[in-house]
Amino acid sequence: EKPPEAVFAAGEQLNVPLIVGTNRDEGTMFTGFGFSTSEQFDTALTRTWGEDAKAVSELYPQGDGVPMAANRYITDTWFLRASRVALEGSRNVSSNAWQYHFTRVNPANPAMGASHGSEIGYAFNTGRGLSGADAGEEDAADQLLASAMIGYWTQFATKGDPNGAGQPNWPAYDKKRAYLELGDTISTGNSLGSERLDLLDQLVSTGTE
């Protein structure tokens, strides 16, 4: 049985439209699992990357503190890289895919940043209840973002394309690796994290992971 990466690389996945995305600070929820100190972080990199651990560590400098470095590393290696595999694979089939990058800081716990799962209350338009705050406490930016996201998700569920109903255009993933940032404002970009992910992909392809 082929691993998922090979399935997507060969274009053998189901030919259906996809929305795939990640949050900017996916890793903050997980830094306590073996990434709390510099020694633990370095040990984790060595265990995973072997002789290439130094090259990987240079992508995630600890100058802003170990938790921030670990957050960035976990976000990339546990979440963003896997998302890009699926998105790149979508280019091998006829159905489109759309990438999002959620950057709105969790209003119930700002120290966690745009943390893992904090987009859910917006995508389902349930307010901040899922992130620990009382319903109705959202500010205008939260309300606007929730309205936009539920619009995109509803349009996608009904039409197979998130665009429509007066929303800002969400470009389909393409050779420029287009994505939509969902944060304090809604904007578009290209090649999210590509410089880091390209090196990680290179190391994985040589069998060092």
Residue, then its C-alpha position, 0 to 999 in steps of 0.5 A: e500500500k502506497p503512503p499518502e505522499a506517494v498517492f498524491a504525487a502520482g495523482e491517485q487520490l480522489n479527484v475532488p475539490l479540496i480546502v487545505g490549510t494551517n494556522r500560523d502557530e499550530g505548534t504552540m499547543f505541542t511545545g511541551f511535548g519534548f520541546s521545552t528546553s534547548e537541549q530537548f529541541d536539539t535532541a528532537l531534531t537529531r532524532t528525526w534528522g540525524e546528520d542533517a539536524k544542524a541544517v534544519s536547526e538553522l531554519y528555526p533559530q532560538g534567538d526568540g526563545v525555544p518555545m517560538a523556535a519549536n512552534r515554528y518547527i512543529t508548525d512546518t513539519w507536523f502541519l504545513r509540509a503535509s498540507r503542501v504535499a496534498l496541495e501539490g498533489s491536487r495539481n495532478v488531477s482536474s479538481n481545484a484545491w484552495q489553501y488558507h493560512f489562518t493568522r488571527v491571534n486567539p482572542a481567548n489566549p493571545a499567548m498561544g497566537a493563531s493556535h491549533g484549532s483556533e480557526i474552528g470557531y470562525a469557520f463554523n461561525t460559533g463565535r469564540g466559544l470554542s476557544g474559551a471566551d463567552a459568546g458575544e465578546e467578539d470584536a468587529a474584526d472577529q465578526l467580519l472574519a467569521s462572516a467571511m469564513i462561513g461564507y467561503w466554507t458554505q460556498f465550497a460545500t454547495k458549489g465545490d468552489p469557495n468563491g462567490a457572494g461578494q467575498p474577496n477572491w480566493p485564488a486556487y492553488d497553482k504553480k505559484r502556490a497561491y493561498l488566502e490569509l485569514g487574519d486581521t484582514i483577508s489577503t492573498g499570497n504565494s509560496l507560503g513557507s517555501e524556502r523552509l519547506d523546499l529544504l525539508d522536502q529535499l532532506v526527506s527525499t534523500g531519506t534522512e527523515 
